[in-house]
Amino acid sequence: MQKVYYTRLKIASSAVISVALPWLIFILSARPPANAQQQSTSKPIITASLDSHEGLMIAADPWLGAERYKQAFPKKSPYAAGILAIKVTLRNDSAESIKVRIERIRLNITFDDNNRQELPALTSEQLADAVLHPRAKDPSRPRIPLPLPSSSGGRDKNWEQYQKLAEDAGLHASVIAPHSTTEGLLYFDLQNQFDLLANAHLYIPDLLALEKNQALMYFDIDLSRSDSH
């Protein structure tokens, strides 16, 4: 990943935001996503950071603070386990269906010019493992790299219930119909290092306009601009 990649996208994102401001409402929402259901695009996007091009707008709202998790996760919060939820809203204003490969989405974290890391989103199963069976914290473990998620076992009835909560709140609609909106949560294990968002981007690389079979330009959303910090 080259430095010019971030510079170009930052400029493009700023230009788009200046155009979008007159018709968007930028406030934070504590409500959980509506199970990734697709809705009419007439509803304004509730967001913290966004990018838009080729008829698709993607907004990212990092849930920083325990209060934001209480409705979706009333008993055990991912945030208390060091995991960040990002509410992602995808609005398709074009006349074509757009396919998004959700499994390719990454949280890109920059530590310095020569040190970057790409974090994949946790699955609902991995989230349940991390929250209900957390790894022992090692004070000698270096700040980076962040460890990749792993299974912890012990999948009982409580695990199954928690996994369902995570799945219901998650982002999993891979095709967005024309003139519709879908939303849901992505989960990233930051090991309680939430300050890393000061140098983080949500990278969405694999998008396809289905009717034309045409790839769309990737999205790179700068989370350091988020009002939720």
LOKOLVO-287560 format. One line per 10 residues: number of its first residue (from 0); for each residue x, y, z of C-alpha. Coordinates in Angstrom, 2 decimals. Layout:
NUM> X:Y:Z; ...
This chain:
0> 0.00:0.00:0.00; 1.63:3.25:-1.10; 1.35:6.64:0.54; -0.07:8.20:-2.61; -3.05:5.90:-2.21; -4.14:7.62:0.99; -3.41:11.13:-0.29; -5.48:10.70:-3.42; -8.47:9.29:-1.61; -8.35:11.90:1.12
10> -8.60:14.67:-1.46; -11.41:12.90:-3.29; -13.32:12.28:-0.09; -13.06:15.94:0.94; -14.45:17.05:-2.40; -17.37:14.67:-2.15; -18.22:15.73:1.40; -18.38:19.39:0.37; -20.94:18.49:-2.28; -22.94:16.16:-0.04
20> -23.24:18.46:2.99; -26.31:20.45:1.85; -28.53:17.35:1.67; -27.21:15.10:4.44; -27.83:15.22:8.19; -24.69:14.45:10.18; -25.70:13.26:13.63; -24.81:10.18:15.63; -27.29:7.39:16.20; -27.28:5.10:19.23
30> -29.83:2.78:17.68; -28.64:-0.61:16.45; -28.91:-1.35:12.70; -32.18:-2.75:11.39; -30.77:-6.23:10.70; -29.13:-5.03:7.50; -32.51:-4.52:5.85; -32.70:-2.58:2.60; -34.75:0.61:2.74; -35.69:3.48:0.46
40> -32.90:5.98:-0.19; -35.22:8.85:0.76; -34.14:8.42:4.41; -31.13:10.65:5.28; -27.96:8.81:6.26; -27.02:9.01:9.93; -23.25:8.98:9.92; -19.88:10.12:11.17; -17.57:9.63:8.12; -18.47:8.94:4.50
50> -17.30:8.62:0.93; -19.32:8.62:-2.30; -18.80:7.97:-6.01; -20.43:6.25:-8.99; -23.87:6.39:-7.40; -22.90:4.65:-4.15; -22.47:6.34:-0.80; -20.89:4.49:2.13; -20.95:5.89:5.66; -19.04:4.56:8.68
60> -19.92:5.33:12.30; -17.53:3.83:14.89; -19.33:2.99:18.12; -17.03:4.51:20.73; -18.48:4.32:24.24; -20.25:1.55:26.14; -23.66:3.24:25.96; -23.92:2.72:22.22; -23.87:-1.08:22.58; -26.53:-1.51:25.26
70> -29.54:-1.99:22.99; -27.91:-4.42:20.57; -25.92:-6.25:23.28; -27.76:-5.74:26.60; -25.72:-8.19:28.71; -22.14:-8.46:27.42; -20.73:-5.63:25.35; -18.15:-6.19:22.60; -16.69:-2.83:23.60; -15.87:-4.10:27.10
80> -13.96:-6.95:25.44; -11.83:-4.51:23.43; -13.81:-4.91:20.20; -15.00:-1.98:18.10; -18.29:-2.08:16.20; -18.56:0.16:13.14; -22.05:0.83:11.81; -21.80:0.82:8.02; -24.52:2.28:5.81; -24.49:1.69:2.04
90> -26.83:3.79:-0.08; -27.23:2.96:-3.76; -28.54:5.99:-5.67; -27.83:4.41:-9.05; -30.16:2.48:-11.36; -28.08:-0.71:-11.03; -27.69:-3.35:-8.36; -24.29:-3.20:-6.67; -22.54:-6.22:-5.18; -20.19:-5.73:-2.24
100> -17.88:-8.53:-1.08; -18.18:-7.89:2.63; -15.51:-10.43:3.50; -12.94:-8.27:1.67; -13.54:-5.22:3.87; -10.59:-4.27:6.08; -9.80:-1.81:8.83; -6.47:-0.33:7.75; -4.40:1.04:10.63; -1.27:3.14:10.13
110> 1.27:3.10:12.96; 3.99:4.98:11.05; 5.20:5.41:7.46; 6.58:1.88:7.31; 4.17:0.06:9.58; 0.56:-0.62:8.59; -1.84:-3.42:9.37; -5.05:-4.64:7.72; -7.60:-6.07:10.15; -10.39:-8.30:8.82
120> -13.83:-8.00:10.39; -14.79:-10.64:12.91; -17.53:-13.09:12.00; -20.43:-13.44:14.44; -18.87:-16.72:15.63; -15.49:-15.06:16.23; -17.16:-12.20:18.08; -19.00:-14.59:20.39; -15.71:-16.41:21.07; -13.86:-13.17:21.82
130> -16.53:-11.77:24.15; -17.52:-14.94:26.02; -14.09:-16.62:26.08; -11.53:-13.78:26.07; -7.84:-14.54:25.80; -5.70:-13.86:28.85; -4.07:-10.46:28.54; -0.30:-10.47:28.37; 1.15:-7.14:29.62; 4.41:-7.90:27.84
140> 2.70:-8.27:24.44; 3.73:-5.45:22.10; 1.15:-2.95:20.92; 1.49:-4.23:17.34; 0.77:-6.26:15.40; -2.77:-6.91:16.58; -3.42:-10.66:16.85; -5.69:-12.37:14.35; -8.94:-13.81:15.77; -9.04:-17.47:16.78
150> -11.63:-19.90:18.10; -11.76:-20.37:21.85; -14.21:-23.30:22.06; -16.90:-23.75:24.72; -19.86:-23.14:22.44; -22.88:-23.65:24.70; -26.41:-22.21:24.69; -25.15:-18.81:25.86; -22.65:-18.79:23.01; -25.38:-19.61:20.50
160> -27.58:-16.78:21.79; -24.75:-14.28:21.62; -23.73:-15.39:18.15; -27.31:-14.77:16.99; -27.29:-11.26:18.47; -24.09:-10.50:16.60; -25.42:-11.98:13.36; -28.71:-10.08:13.58; -26.93:-6.76:14.12; -24.21:-7.43:11.54
170> -23.77:-6.27:7.96; -24.52:-9.15:5.61; -26.52:-7.93:2.60; -23.99:-8.36:-0.22; -26.21:-6.98:-3.02; -27.75:-3.51:-2.74; -30.77:-2.97:-4.96; -31.10:0.25:-6.99; -32.28:3.27:-4.97; -32.10:1.44:-1.66
180> -30.09:1.49:1.55; -28.68:-1.29:3.70; -26.85:-1.09:7.02; -25.30:-3.21:9.74; -22.33:-3.61:12.07; -18.79:-4.74:11.34; -16.70:-5.90:14.30; -12.94:-5.35:14.68; -10.80:-6.62:17.54; -8.64:-3.67:18.59
190> -7.54:-5.23:21.90; -8.87:-2.14:23.74; -6.58:0.13:21.69; -9.39:2.38:20.45; -7.01:5.31:20.05; -5.73:3.55:16.92; -8.75:5.02:15.10; -6.87:8.31:14.94; -4.94:6.72:12.04; -7.49:4.28:10.64
200> -9.36:3.91:7.35; -12.22:1.58:6.47; -11.17:0.03:3.16; -13.84:-1.48:0.88; -12.11:-2.77:-2.26; -14.42:-5.15:-4.10; -17.59:-3.64:-5.60; -19.37:-4.56:-8.83; -22.23:-2.97:-10.78; -24.04:-6.16:-11.69
210> -26.02:-5.18:-14.80; -22.94:-3.75:-16.55; -20.57:-6.24:-14.90; -18.35:-3.26:-14.18; -16.02:-2.93:-11.19; -16.38:0.24:-9.14; -13.56:2.24:-7.60; -12.67:1.18:-4.07; -13.75:3.14:-0.98; -11.30:4.38:1.62
220> -13.10:6.10:4.50; -10.97:8.13:6.88; -12.23:7.34:10.39; -10.02:9.99:12.00; -12.64:12.56:10.90; -15.37:10.79:12.85; -17.43:13.03:15.13; -17.68:10.13:17.56; -14.09:10.63:18.78
